[in-house]
Amino acid sequence: MRFALLDRNAPAGKETTEQTRGFATEAILSIFVPGILFISINGFIMKRMWLLFAILSAVFAAATSILAKVGINGVNSNLATAIRTVVVLLMSWLLVFVTTKAQAGSLTEMIRAISPRSWLFLILSGLATGASWLCYFYALKIGDASKVVPVDKCSLVLTIIFAVIFLGESFTWKTVVGCIMLLAGTLIMIL
């Protein structure tokens, strides 16, 4: 976008109406176009906020694997899992306390509002997470991170299969091809 609109050869104070109108148009466009683009981009980002958090999750998961491999050296894998679990527990409760203040109602009310079915599945999810972490840390202790992590990420394929079976989500040809490619990629990396 041009900002130098006026004719440099015209005598000072002798700008034409056309030049003034052009300057005004460019000035308005230079203010509003970026604003409109920001709103459009912001709307685009807000609709895809899940993607940002999914990418951040992948980055943190990758960092977790490397940090855990370094940290587990000379440490019992179950003890390492317990230490990591305490850190996650403290961080999770800190987030609950910080975010609960911004929401209506007390933490006690929020906990009481959880249905028995939700309690059951949250507890089962916690047990599955614990079992996954115990197995993951032991595999990481005795194996190479570059081989353990791809196998662990096969959980992606299993999650898709479980989502189809237990949640009734759709299973398209693209999903099948993607799962096959993920499994093939994992096999190539670990062999």
N, C-alpha and C positions, 0 to 999 in steps of 0.2 A: 504494500500500500504506500502511495506517495504522500509525503507531508509537505513538500515544497511545491505548492500549486501555483503560486504567482509567477508571472513572467519576469524573470530577472532583468530583462532588457527594457521593461516598461519603466517610465519615470516614477519615482516614489510618489505615492498618494494618487496615482492614476490607474489603479486597478479597474478592470472592467466589471460590469455586473455579472457577466458570465464567469469571470475568474472568482469573484466573491462567492457566487452560488456554488461553484465547483469546490471551493475551499470549505464552505459550510457543509456540503454533502459529504466530503471526505472526512471532515471532523466528526460529523454525526456517525458515519459508518465506522470510523476508527474507535468510537466509543461503544456503539451498539453491537457491531459484529462480534468482537471478542466476548461481550456479555452473552449474546445469543449462543455463541459456540460453547461458552462455559456452561450455560444452562443445558444445552444439548449433551455435552460431554458428561456433565454431572448426572443428568438423567440416564444416560447410557451406563455410567458406572454404577449408579444406585440400583438399576435393574439387574446388574450383574455382580452385586456385592458378594454373593455367594462364591463367585469365582475368585475374587480377591482373597477371601478367607480360605478357600480351598488351596490356593497357591501358597499362602502363608503357612498353612498346615503342612504342606509338602516340604517347604523349606525347613520348618521346625522339626519335622520328622527326620529329615536328612541330617540336620545338626544333631539331633538326639542320637542317631545311630553312631555317628563319629565320636561324639562326646562320651557316649556309653562305652564304646570299644576302648577308648583311651582310659576312662575311669575304672573300668572293670579289671584292669591289669592287676593281678595279685589280690583280688577281692573275691570272696565267695559270691557266686551269681545271685543266690537268694538274698544275701545281705544287700547287695547292690540294688536289687529290685525293691527291697524294703526301704532303703534310703531314698530312692527315686520316688517311691509311692508317698512317703512323708512330704517330700517337696511338692509333689503334685497336689496332695491333700491340702497343705497350707496355702498354696497359691489359689486353689479352687475356692476355699472358704473365704480368703481375702477378697476375691472377685465377687462372691455372693454378698458379703457385707457391704462392699463399696456400691454395687449395683442395686441392692435392696433399698438403700437410702433414697435412691432416685425414684423408686416405685412406690405406689400407694400400698399401704398395709405393712404389717410387720413380718419378719422372717418366720416367726412362729405360725402366723396365719397362713403364710405361703406353704409351709411344711404340712400343716393340717389339711390343706386343700388338695394335697396329692392323693389320688385314689389308690385303693389297695392293689389294683391291677398295675398301675404305674409303679408302685413300690416294688412289686414282684419283678417286673421287667427291668427296672433300674438295678435291683440287687443282682439279678441274673447277668445283666450287662457288666456289672462290677466284677463278678466272679469270672466271667469270660475274659475281661481285661486283665485281671490278675494272672489267670492261667496263661494268657498270651504273653504277658511281660516276663513271667518266670521262664517260659520256654524260650523266648526271644533272647533274654539275657544269658541263659545257659548256652544257647547256640552261638551267640556272639562271643562268649568267653572261649569256646573251643574251636570256633571256625573263623574264617575271614569275613570281615564286614562286607566286602564286595560280593560275597556269595550268599551270606545269610540274609542280607537286606532284600535282594530280588526275590528270594523264596518267600520271605515274610510278606512282601508286597503282592504275592499271589492271593492274599486275602481279598484283594480287589475283585478278582474273578469269582472267588467264593461268595463275596458279598452280593455280587450281581446275581449269581445263581440262587442264593438264599432269598434275595428280594423278589425274585420271580416266584419261587415256591411258597414263601411264607407271607409276602406282602401283596402278591398279585400284580407286581409291576410287569411292564411289557418286556418282551425278549425279541428284539428285531434281528434281522440278518446282520445289521451293522454291529449289534452287540455281540453276536456269535463270532463274527470275524475279528472284532476287537479283542475278545477273550482269547481266541486262538493265537492271535499275534502276541498278546501279553505272555501267554504260557510258552510260546515258541521263543520269545525273547529271553524269558527267564532260563529256559533250558540252555540256550546258546551261551548265556553269561556264566552258568554254573558248571558247564561241562568242560 
